[in-house]
Amino acid sequence: MSIAGGRKVLAAGEFKTKGGEVVFLDNKSGHYRPYGPNAEKAAVDAFNKNGMKADGKYNAAWGCP
């Protein structure tokens, strides 16, 4: 099963919350390995759109594969 449901993946990685607040998010996924400003924007925007303030919480775990 895939969360993307066959659609194009814009971001992937890990995140941590504490008390309902985003502590950090990154691009450290298993095989997808998104990178660059578009991946960061997609991840941060997804959290913000869902009411979880993620501005300034992104940490790039790796760059271009």
C-alpha positions as CSV (number, residue, x, y, z in Angstrom):
1,M,0.0,0.0,0.0
2,S,1.2,3.5,-0.8
3,I,0.0,6.8,0.8
4,A,0.4,8.4,-2.6
5,G,-2.0,6.0,-4.2
6,G,-0.1,5.9,-7.5
7,R,0.1,9.7,-7.7
8,K,3.4,11.6,-8.1
9,V,5.3,11.8,-4.8
10,L,6.3,15.4,-3.9
11,A,8.1,14.8,-0.6
12,A,9.1,12.0,1.8
13,G,11.0,11.7,5.0
14,E,10.7,11.6,8.8
15,F,9.2,14.0,11.3
16,K,8.8,14.3,15.0
17,T,6.1,16.0,17.1
18,K,5.9,16.9,20.8
19,G,2.8,18.1,22.4
20,G,1.1,18.4,19.0
21,E,3.8,20.7,17.6
22,V,6.3,19.8,14.9
23,V,9.8,19.5,16.3
24,F,11.5,18.7,13.0
25,L,11.0,17.2,9.6
26,D,13.6,16.0,7.0
27,N,14.0,14.2,3.7
28,K,15.4,11.0,5.1
29,S,13.2,8.5,3.3
30,G,14.1,4.9,2.5
31,H,14.4,4.8,-1.2
32,Y,12.7,7.9,-2.7
33,R,15.4,10.3,-1.4
34,P,13.8,13.7,-2.3
35,Y,16.1,16.7,-2.2
36,G,16.3,20.4,-3.0
37,P,14.1,23.4,-2.4
38,N,11.1,21.8,-4.1
39,A,11.1,18.8,-1.8
40,E,11.5,21.1,1.3
41,K,8.7,23.4,0.1
42,A,6.3,20.4,-0.5
43,A,7.0,18.9,2.9
44,V,6.7,22.2,4.8
45,D,3.6,23.2,2.9
46,A,1.9,19.9,3.6
47,F,2.3,20.3,7.3
48,N,1.3,23.9,7.3
49,K,-1.8,23.2,5.2
50,N,-2.9,20.7,7.9
51,G,-2.5,23.1,10.7
52,M,0.9,22.0,11.9
53,K,3.4,24.9,11.9
54,A,6.5,23.6,10.1
55,D,8.3,26.7,9.0
56,G,11.9,26.6,10.0
57,K,11.7,23.0,11.1
58,Y,13.1,21.3,8.0
59,N,16.5,19.7,8.0
60,A,17.9,18.3,4.8
61,A,19.4,14.9,5.7
62,W,20.9,14.4,2.3
63,G,21.3,16.1,-1.1
64,C,21.2,14.9,-4.6
65,P,21.4,11.0,-4.8
